[in-house]
Structures are given as C-alpha cells and as structure tokens.
C-alpha cells in the first residue's frame, strides 16, 4: 500500500488511497477521478496532498504484443498495481483485452493461480518490481527486466531480458522454437543412422568404420547442425 516513516519528528504516510483508509485518514474524494497513478501523502494523521505519476509506455510494447500473438501466444493478460483507469487506458493502446488494476502482490498471485487452473496452458509472467517477485516464482516461466528491474525479481526469474525491451520476449520464443527444431533434427539423424548401421551389420554389410561413423561421426554432425543456430537471425 505504501510507506510509513518519521521525518523531522513527524509521522509521514506515502502510498495509495488504501493506505490512508487503513489509518482512517480522510482525504479529498475528488482524487478518485484522477486517471493517472498518484501517491497520496499524509503528515501527522492529516491528508497533505498527492504526487502525480505518469508512466511512459515502452516504444516497442505494442509491437511486442503483436509479435507474441504471431508466435503462438493465445492470450495476453495485464496485471497491475496501478489504478484500473490507467490500466484500462494502457491496455487499450497496446491491444490487450484482459486486464486487472489496483492489485496488491497477493492479488496478482490469486489472479495467476486462477489462470493456471487450466493445466493445458503454459503461463509466463513478465515483471520487474519487488511486487512481481511472488508471481514470477509461481508462474511456469518467470521473465524479469534486467536493466531496470529489482534484484529480487531478477534472482527469482527463469529468464532475464537484459535490454528491458518487451519485444525481446518474442525473440526468446523464436530462439526456443529454432533450438527445439535443431534438437529434434539431431535426434532423428542419430536414430536413423544407428538403425541403418544396425540393419547393415545384421546383414554382414557394415564394417568397423560404419560403426565408428554411427557413433562419433553422428555426434560431430549433430554439433555442426547445432552451430547453425549461432548464424540464425531472429
């Protein structure tokens, strides 16, 4: 909800509206109509005012959502601790149809557990703050922003996006798919060659050199095939 501390001998509260309500401090009801995120402040039990905070949408955020859908991500859900009004506005700009605002960390966990009830889904969560740490921990794949993200989020996540660019999430999916394809190719190659040599050996047509190729040669071919990933552009 926010912070409580003592500054120059005065008790200061700074956080969201729920923080003031918790301490039974009356405040101007008109602030509820403000769309942007605000930090309300109280000094010695009296409402003092608020600070307006307007977050900027990352340049590649909208493109990132499009790329995620293009790469097989069926549903994108926005979970935020910001006011529902600003969350709705941002979701509209990014093309996200499902969104939830005014969420505390435990609320985010509850929403994610609700989504995870469908066991056929693989759920990834992307976050960068301390409040996102519990959700990163329980998601199937936790992704954190490495440049501006909190240490707690980075340590908890399975994947760290070093550039803080949401579009890199789609890039990671592409790299994962390409790697999976190469692994399948290597497995099929290994089994096919070994099966062929076994059949030839049973018929007395395979020599020691064929057996060596089926073992060491196939391993070298698999390595060479895997090296191709480094030259792929994503």
Phi and psi restraints in degrees (value plus and minus 20) as a CYANA .aco file:
   2 UNK   PHI     134.6   174.6
   2 UNK   PSI    -173.0  -133.0
   3 UNK   PHI    -146.5  -106.5
   3 UNK   PSI     129.8   169.8
   4 UNK   PHI    -149.7  -109.7
   4 UNK   PSI     112.1   152.1
   5 UNK   PHI    -178.5  -138.5
   5 UNK   PSI     158.3   198.3
   6 UNK   PHI    -136.5   -96.5
   6 UNK   PSI     103.6   143.6
   7 UNK   PHI    -144.8  -104.8
   7 UNK   PSI      96.6   136.6
   8 UNK   PHI      32.2    72.2
   8 UNK   PSI      21.0    61.0
   9 UNK   PHI      61.1   101.1
   9 UNK   PSI     -17.6    22.4
  10 UNK   PHI    -130.9   -90.9
  10 UNK   PSI     118.5   158.5
  11 UNK   PHI     -98.0   -58.0
  11 UNK   PSI     102.1   142.1
  12 UNK   PHI    -140.0  -100.0
  12 UNK   PSI     113.6   153.6
  13 UNK   PHI    -135.0   -95.0
  13 UNK   PSI     115.3   155.3
  14 UNK   PHI    -161.9  -121.9
  14 UNK   PSI     101.0   141.0
  15 UNK   PHI     154.9   194.9
  15 UNK   PSI    -166.2  -126.2
  16 UNK   PHI    -115.2   -75.2
  16 UNK   PSI    -199.5  -159.5
  17 UNK   PHI     -81.5   -41.5
  17 UNK   PSI     -54.4   -14.4
  18 UNK   PHI     -80.3   -40.3
  18 UNK   PSI     -50.5   -10.5
  19 UNK   PHI     -84.9   -44.9
  19 UNK   PSI     -64.1   -24.1
  20 UNK   PHI     -87.2   -47.2
  20 UNK   PSI     -58.8   -18.8
  21 UNK   PHI     -83.5   -43.5
  21 UNK   PSI     -55.7   -15.7
  22 UNK   PHI     -82.0   -42.0
  22 UNK   PSI     -56.7   -16.7
  23 UNK   PHI    -118.2   -78.2
  23 UNK   PSI      -5.4    34.6
  24 UNK   PHI      35.2    75.2
  24 UNK   PSI      25.0    65.0
  25 UNK   PHI    -124.6   -84.6
  25 UNK   PSI     103.7   143.7
  26 UNK   PHI     -96.0   -56.0
  26 UNK   PSI     128.1   168.1
  27 UNK   PHI    -167.5  -127.5
  27 UNK   PSI     150.5   190.5
  28 UNK   PHI     -88.0   -48.0
  28 UNK   PSI      98.5   138.5
  29 UNK   PHI     -87.8   -47.8
  29 UNK   PSI     -37.1     2.9
  30 UNK   PHI     -87.6   -47.6
  30 UNK   PSI     -40.3    -0.3
  31 UNK   PHI     -88.1   -48.1
  31 UNK   PSI     -37.6     2.4
  32 UNK   PHI     -86.8   -46.8
  32 UNK   PSI     -41.0    -1.0
  33 UNK   PHI    -106.6   -66.6
  33 UNK   PSI     -27.1    12.9
  34 UNK   PHI     -94.6   -54.6
  34 UNK   PSI     105.1   145.1
  35 UNK   PHI     -93.7   -53.7
  35 UNK   PSI     -61.1   -21.1
  36 UNK   PHI     -87.8   -47.8
  36 UNK   PSI     142.0   182.0
  37 UNK   PHI     -91.4   -51.4
  37 UNK   PSI     120.9   160.9
  38 UNK   PHI    -152.5  -112.5
  38 UNK   PSI     134.1   174.1
  39 UNK   PHI    -134.8   -94.8
  39 UNK   PSI      92.5   132.5
  40 UNK   PHI    -106.0   -66.0
  40 UNK   PSI     127.9   167.9
  41 UNK   PHI    -147.9  -107.9
  41 UNK   PSI     116.8   156.8
  42 UNK   PHI    -150.6  -110.6
  42 UNK   PSI     120.8   160.8
  43 UNK   PHI    -144.6  -104.6
  43 UNK   PSI     103.9   143.9
  44 UNK   PHI      31.5    71.5
  44 UNK   PSI      23.9    63.9
  45 UNK   PHI      59.0    99.0
  45 UNK   PSI     -11.6    28.4
  46 UNK   PHI    -140.5  -100.5
  46 UNK   PSI     115.0   155.0
  47 UNK   PHI     -82.4   -42.4
  47 UNK   PSI     108.3   148.3
  48 UNK   PHI    -129.8   -89.8
  48 UNK   PSI     -43.5    -3.5
  49 UNK   PHI     126.5   166.5
  49 UNK   PSI    -183.8  -143.8
  50 UNK   PHI    -166.2  -126.2
  50 UNK   PSI     140.0   180.0
  51 UNK   PHI    -133.5   -93.5
  51 UNK   PSI     109.1   149.1
  52 UNK   PHI    -108.7   -68.7
  52 UNK   PSI     111.6   151.6
  53 UNK   PHI    -144.6  -104.6
  53 UNK   PSI     103.1   143.1
  54 UNK   PHI    -139.2   -99.2
  54 UNK   PSI      90.4   130.4
  55 UNK   PHI     -98.2   -58.2
  55 UNK   PSI     128.2   168.2
  56 UNK   PHI    -119.4   -79.4
  56 UNK   PSI     116.5   156.5
  57 UNK   PHI     -94.3   -54.3
  57 UNK   PSI     113.3   153.3
  58 UNK   PHI     -81.2   -41.2
  58 UNK   PSI     124.4   164.4
  59 UNK   PHI     -76.0   -36.0
  59 UNK   PSI     -57.2   -17.2
  60 UNK   PHI    -119.9   -79.9
  60 UNK   PSI      -8.1    31.9
  61 UNK   PHI     -83.8   -43.8
  61 UNK   PSI     -67.7   -27.7
  62 UNK   PHI     -83.2   -43.2
  62 UNK   PSI     -61.7   -21.7
  63 UNK   PHI     -85.5   -45.5
  63 UNK   PSI     -54.4   -14.4
  64 UNK   PHI     -82.9   -42.9
  64 UNK   PSI     -60.9   -20.9
  65 UNK   PHI     -83.2   -43.2
  65 UNK   PSI     -62.7   -22.7
  66 UNK   PHI     -82.0   -42.0
  66 UNK   PSI     -62.5   -22.5
  67 UNK   PHI     -87.0   -47.0
  67 UNK   PSI     -55.9   -15.9
  68 UNK   PHI     -82.8   -42.8
  68 UNK   PSI     -65.6   -25.6
  69 UNK   PHI     -82.7   -42.7
  69 UNK   PSI     -59.3   -19.3
  70 UNK   PHI     -87.2   -47.2
  70 UNK   PSI     -43.5    -3.5
  71 UNK   PHI    -122.8   -82.8
  71 UNK   PSI       1.5    41.5
  72 UNK   PHI      76.2   116.2
  72 UNK   PSI     -16.8    23.2
  73 UNK   PHI     -97.9   -57.9
  73 UNK   PSI      94.7   134.7
  74 UNK   PHI     -98.5   -58.5
  74 UNK   PSI     -53.7   -13.7
  75 UNK   PHI    -160.8  -120.8
  75 UNK   PSI     114.3   154.3
  76 UNK   PHI    -136.8   -96.8
  76 UNK   PSI     103.5   143.5
  77 UNK   PHI    -139.0   -99.0
  77 UNK   PSI     115.7   155.7
  78 UNK   PHI    -123.8   -83.8
  78 UNK   PSI      99.7   139.7
  79 UNK   PHI    -134.2   -94.2
  79 UNK   PSI     102.8   142.8
  80 UNK   PHI    -162.8  -122.8
  80 UNK   PSI     128.7   168.7
  81 UNK   PHI    -106.1   -66.1
  81 UNK   PSI     -27.2    12.8
  82 UNK   PHI     -92.4   -52.4
  82 UNK   PSI     147.9   187.9
  83 UNK   PHI     -80.3   -40.3
  83 UNK   PSI     124.5   164.5
  84 UNK   PHI     -78.8   -38.8
  84 UNK   PSI     -53.5   -13.5
  85 UNK   PHI     -83.3   -43.3
  85 UNK   PSI     -64.5   -24.5
  86 UNK   PHI     -94.6   -54.6
  86 UNK   PSI     -52.8   -12.8
  87 UNK   PHI     -84.0   -44.0
  87 UNK   PSI     -61.7   -21.7
  88 UNK   PHI     -81.9   -41.9
  88 UNK   PSI     -61.4   -21.4
  89 UNK   PHI     -83.8   -43.8
  89 UNK   PSI     -66.7   -26.7
  90 UNK   PHI     -86.5   -46.5
  90 UNK   PSI     -62.1   -22.1
  91 UNK   PHI     -80.9   -40.9
  91 UNK   PSI     -57.6   -17.6
  92 UNK   PHI     -84.6   -44.6
  92 UNK   PSI     -60.3   -20.3
  93 UNK   PHI     -86.0   -46.0
  93 UNK   PSI     -57.7   -17.7
  94 UNK   PHI    -107.8   -67.8
  94 UNK   PSI     -29.1    10.9
  95 UNK   PHI      60.0   100.0
  95 UNK   PSI       9.3    49.3
  96 UNK   PHI    -118.2   -78.2
  96 UNK   PSI     103.5   143.5
  97 UNK   PHI    -110.6   -70.6
  97 UNK   PSI     -44.5    -4.5
  98 UNK   PHI    -133.2   -93.2
  98 UNK   PSI     102.2   142.2
  99 UNK   PHI    -170.7  -130.7
  99 UNK   PSI     133.4   173.4
 100 UNK   PHI    -160.4  -120.4
 100 UNK   PSI     111.4   151.4
 101 UNK   PHI    -138.0   -98.0
 101 UNK   PSI     158.3   198.3
 102 UNK   PHI      36.3    76.3
 102 UNK   PSI      18.5    58.5
 103 UNK   PHI    -119.1   -79.1
 103 UNK   PSI     110.1   150.1
 104 UNK   PHI    -101.0   -61.0
 104 UNK   PSI     146.1   186.1
 105 UNK   PHI     -72.1   -32.1
 105 UNK   PSI     -61.0   -21.0
 106 UNK   PHI     -90.0   -50.0
 106 UNK   PSI     -47.0    -7.0
 107 UNK   PHI     -89.6   -49.6
 107 UNK   PSI     -58.5   -18.5
 108 UNK   PHI     -83.1   -43.1
 108 UNK   PSI     -61.6   -21.6
 109 UNK   PHI     -81.3   -41.3
 109 UNK   PSI     -64.1   -24.1
 110 UNK   PHI     -82.4   -42.4
 110 UNK   PSI     -62.2   -22.2
 111 UNK   PHI     -84.4   -44.4
 111 UNK   PSI     -62.0   -22.0
 112 UNK   PHI     -87.5   -47.5
 112 UNK   PSI     -59.9   -19.9
 113 UNK   PHI     -83.2   -43.2
 113 UNK   PSI     -53.3   -13.3
 114 UNK   PHI     -84.3   -44.3
 114 UNK   PSI     -63.2   -23.2
 115 UNK   PHI     -86.7   -46.7
 115 UNK   PSI     -56.7   -16.7
 116 UNK   PHI     -96.4   -56.4
 116 UNK   PSI     -24.4    15.6
 117 UNK   PHI     -81.8   -41.8
 117 UNK   PSI     -48.4    -8.4
 118 UNK   PHI    -101.0   -61.0
 118 UNK   PSI      81.9   121.9
 119 UNK   PHI     -89.8   -49.8
 119 UNK   PSI     -30.4     9.6
 120 UNK   PHI     -99.3   -59.3
 120 UNK   PSI     -31.5     8.5
 121 UNK   PHI    -111.5   -71.5
 121 UNK   PSI     124.6   164.6
 122 UNK   PHI    -125.8   -85.8
 122 UNK   PSI      97.0   137.0
 123 UNK   PHI    -126.3   -86.3
 123 UNK   PSI     103.6   143.6
 124 UNK   PHI    -129.1   -89.1
 124 UNK   PSI     122.8   162.8
 125 UNK   PHI    -144.4  -104.4
 125 UNK   PSI     115.4   155.4
 126 UNK   PHI    -136.1   -96.1
 126 UNK   PSI     106.0   146.0
 127 UNK   PHI    -174.9  -134.9
 127 UNK   PSI     152.5   192.5
 128 UNK   PHI    -159.6  -119.6
 128 UNK   PSI     -27.0    13.0
 129 UNK   PHI    -123.6   -83.6
 129 UNK   PSI     149.3   189.3
 130 UNK   PHI     -80.9   -40.9
 130 UNK   PSI     -57.0   -17.0
 131 UNK   PHI     -84.5   -44.5
 131 UNK   PSI     -40.1    -0.1
 132 UNK   PHI    -106.3   -66.3
 132 UNK   PSI     -31.2     8.8
 133 UNK   PHI     -76.8   -36.8
 133 UNK   PSI     -66.8   -26.8
 134 UNK   PHI     -81.2   -41.2
 134 UNK   PSI     -56.8   -16.8
 135 UNK   PHI     -92.8   -52.8
 135 UNK   PSI     -57.3   -17.3
 136 UNK   PHI     -80.7   -40.7
 136 UNK   PSI     -55.8   -15.8
 137 UNK   PHI     -90.3   -50.3
 137 UNK   PSI     -56.6   -16.6
 138 UNK   PHI    -113.9   -73.9
 138 UNK   PSI     -29.7    10.3
 139 UNK   PHI     -93.4   -53.4
 139 UNK   PSI     138.2   178.2
 140 UNK   PHI     -84.8   -44.8
 140 UNK   PSI     -59.2   -19.2
 141 UNK   PHI    -154.6  -114.6
 141 UNK   PSI      96.8   136.8
 142 UNK   PHI    -119.7   -79.7
 142 UNK   PSI     107.6   147.6
 143 UNK   PHI    -141.1  -101.1
 143 UNK   PSI     109.6   149.6
 144 UNK   PHI    -139.8   -99.8
 144 UNK   PSI     131.6   171.6
 145 UNK   PHI    -105.1   -65.1
 145 UNK   PSI     101.7   141.7
 146 UNK   PHI    -102.6   -62.6
 146 UNK   PSI     -47.7    -7.7
 147 UNK   PHI     -95.9   -55.9
 147 UNK   PSI     -70.3   -30.3
 148 UNK   PHI    -130.2   -90.2
 148 UNK   PSI     -20.8    19.2
 149 UNK   PHI     -93.9   -53.9
 149 UNK   PSI     137.6   177.6
 150 UNK   PHI     -93.0   -53.0
 150 UNK   PSI     134.6   174.6
 151 UNK   PHI     -80.8   -40.8
 151 UNK   PSI     -57.5   -17.5
 152 UNK   PHI     -82.9   -42.9
 152 UNK   PSI     -62.0   -22.0
 153 UNK   PHI     -86.6   -46.6
 153 UNK   PSI     -62.3   -22.3
 154 UNK   PHI     -84.2   -44.2
 154 UNK   PSI     -62.1   -22.1
 155 UNK   PHI     -89.3   -49.3
 155 UNK   PSI     -49.7    -9.7
 156 UNK   PHI    -101.9   -61.9
 156 UNK   PSI     -50.1   -10.1
 157 UNK   PHI     -90.2   -50.2
 157 UNK   PSI     133.4   173.4
 158 UNK   PHI    -104.2   -64.2
 158 UNK   PSI     -51.8   -11.8
 159 UNK   PHI    -148.8  -108.8
 159 UNK   PSI     117.3   157.3
 160 UNK   PHI    -139.7   -99.7
 160 UNK   PSI     102.8   142.8
 161 UNK   PHI    -109.3   -69.3
 161 UNK   PSI      83.8   123.8
 162 UNK   PHI     -87.4   -47.4
 162 UNK   PSI     -48.6    -8.6
 163 UNK   PHI    -111.9   -71.9
 163 UNK   PSI     -24.0    16.0
 164 UNK   PHI      42.9    82.9
 164 UNK   PSI       1.5    41.5
 165 UNK   PHI    -118.4   -78.4
 165 UNK   PSI      97.0   137.0
 166 UNK   PHI     -77.7   -37.7
 166 UNK   PSI     -49.4    -9.4
 167 UNK   PHI     -83.3   -43.3
 167 UNK   PSI     -40.1    -0.1
 168 UNK   PHI     -90.5   -50.5
 168 UNK   PSI     -36.6     3.4
 169 UNK   PHI     -85.3   -45.3
 169 UNK   PSI     -64.2   -24.2
 170 UNK   PHI     -84.3   -44.3
 170 UNK   PSI     -56.9   -16.9
 171 UNK   PHI     -82.2   -42.2
 171 UNK   PSI     -60.9   -20.9
 172 UNK   PHI     -82.5   -42.5
 172 UNK   PSI     -58.8   -18.8
 173 UNK   PHI     -84.1   -44.1
 173 UNK   PSI     -63.3   -23.3
 174 UNK   PHI     -81.6   -41.6
 174 UNK   PSI     -62.8   -22.8
 175 UNK   PHI     -83.6   -43.6
 175 UNK   PSI     -61.3   -21.3
 176 UNK   PHI     -82.2   -42.2
 176 UNK   PSI     -62.8   -22.8
 177 UNK   PHI     -86.1   -46.1
 177 UNK   PSI     -62.0   -22.0
 178 UNK   PHI     -84.2   -44.2
 178 UNK   PSI     -61.1   -21.1
 179 UNK   PHI     -84.0   -44.0
 179 UNK   PSI     -62.2   -22.2
 180 UNK   PHI     -81.4   -41.4
 180 UNK   PSI     -61.5   -21.5
 181 UNK   PHI     -81.8   -41.8
 181 UNK   PSI     -61.4   -21.4
 182 UNK   PHI     -86.4   -46.4
 182 UNK   PSI     -60.4   -20.4
 183 UNK   PHI     -81.6   -41.6
 183 UNK   PSI     -64.5   -24.5
 184 UNK   PHI     -82.8   -42.8
 184 UNK   PSI     -62.1   -22.1
 185 UNK   PHI     -79.0   -39.0
 185 UNK   PSI     -63.9   -23.9
 186 UNK   PHI     -86.2   -46.2
 186 UNK   PSI     -58.7   -18.7
 187 UNK   PHI     -85.9   -45.9
 187 UNK   PSI     -66.0   -26.0
 188 UNK   PHI     -82.5   -42.5
 188 UNK   PSI     -63.1   -23.1
 189 UNK   PHI     -80.4   -40.4
 189 UNK   PSI     -66.4   -26.4
 190 UNK   PHI     -83.0   -43.0
 190 UNK   PSI     -67.8   -27.8
 191 UNK   PHI     -85.7   -45.7
 191 UNK   PSI     -59.1   -19.1
 192 UNK   PHI     -85.2   -45.2
 192 UNK   PSI     -66.6   -26.6
 193 UNK   PHI     -85.4   -45.4
 193 UNK   PSI     -65.4   -25.4
 194 UNK   PHI     -84.6   -44.6
 194 UNK   PSI     -58.9   -18.9
 195 UNK   PHI     -84.6   -44.6
 195 UNK   PSI     -60.3   -20.3
 196 UNK   PHI     -83.8   -43.8
 196 UNK   PSI     -64.2   -24.2
 197 UNK   PHI     -86.3   -46.3
 197 UNK   PSI     -57.0   -17.0
 198 UNK   PHI     -83.4   -43.4
 198 UNK   PSI     -62.1   -22.1
 199 UNK   PHI     -84.9   -44.9
 199 UNK   PSI     -64.1   -24.1
 200 UNK   PHI     -85.0   -45.0
 200 UNK   PSI     -57.1   -17.1
 201 UNK   PHI     -85.6   -45.6
 201 UNK   PSI     -58.9   -18.9
 202 UNK   PHI     -84.3   -44.3
 202 UNK   PSI     -49.2    -9.2
 203 UNK   PHI    -111.4   -71.4
 203 UNK   PSI     -16.6    23.4
 204 UNK   PHI      55.9    95.9
 204 UNK   PSI      -2.8    37.2
 205 UNK   PHI    -118.9   -78.9
 205 UNK   PSI     -36.0     4.0
 206 UNK   PHI    -117.0   -77.0
 206 UNK   PSI     115.1   155.1
 207 UNK   PHI    -122.1   -82.1
 207 UNK   PSI    -194.5  -154.5
 208 UNK   PHI     -82.0   -42.0
 208 UNK   PSI     -55.0   -15.0
 209 UNK   PHI     -84.8   -44.8
 209 UNK   PSI     -59.1   -19.1
 210 UNK   PHI     -84.3   -44.3
 210 UNK   PSI     -58.1   -18.1
 211 UNK   PHI     -85.8   -45.8
 211 UNK   PSI     -60.3   -20.3
 212 UNK   PHI     -83.8   -43.8
 212 UNK   PSI     -62.1   -22.1
 213 UNK   PHI     -83.8   -43.8
 213 UNK   PSI     -59.6   -19.6
 214 UNK   PHI     -84.7   -44.7
 214 UNK   PSI     -42.7    -2.7
 215 UNK   PHI    -119.0   -79.0
 215 UNK   PSI     -93.1   -53.1
 216 UNK   PHI     -92.1   -52.1
 216 UNK   PSI     -61.2   -21.2
 217 UNK   PHI     -82.3   -42.3
 217 UNK   PSI     -62.9   -22.9
 218 UNK   PHI     -85.2   -45.2
 218 UNK   PSI     -57.6   -17.6
 219 UNK   PHI     -82.4   -42.4
 219 UNK   PSI     -62.1   -22.1
 220 UNK   PHI     -85.6   -45.6
 220 UNK   PSI     -60.6   -20.6
 221 UNK   PHI     -83.3   -43.3
 221 UNK   PSI     -59.3   -19.3
 222 UNK   PHI     -84.1   -44.1
 222 UNK   PSI     -60.0   -20.0
 223 UNK   PHI     -85.0   -45.0
 223 UNK   PSI     -65.5   -25.5
 224 UNK   PHI     -81.9   -41.9
 224 UNK   PSI     -59.0   -19.0
 225 UNK   PHI     -86.1   -46.1
 225 UNK   PSI     -57.8   -17.8
 226 UNK   PHI     -89.4   -49.4
 226 UNK   PSI     -51.7   -11.7
 227 UNK   PHI     -82.1   -42.1
 227 UNK   PSI     -43.4    -3.4
 228 UNK   PHI     -78.9   -38.9
 228 UNK   PSI     -47.6    -7.6
 229 UNK   PHI     -79.4   -39.4
 229 UNK   PSI     -56.2   -16.2
 230 UNK   PHI     -83.8   -43.8
 230 UNK   PSI     -45.1    -5.1
 231 UNK   PHI    -114.6   -74.6
 231 UNK   PSI     -25.7    14.3
 232 UNK   PHI     -96.9   -56.9
 232 UNK   PSI     124.6   164.6
 233 UNK   PHI    -125.4   -85.4
 233 UNK   PSI     111.1   151.1
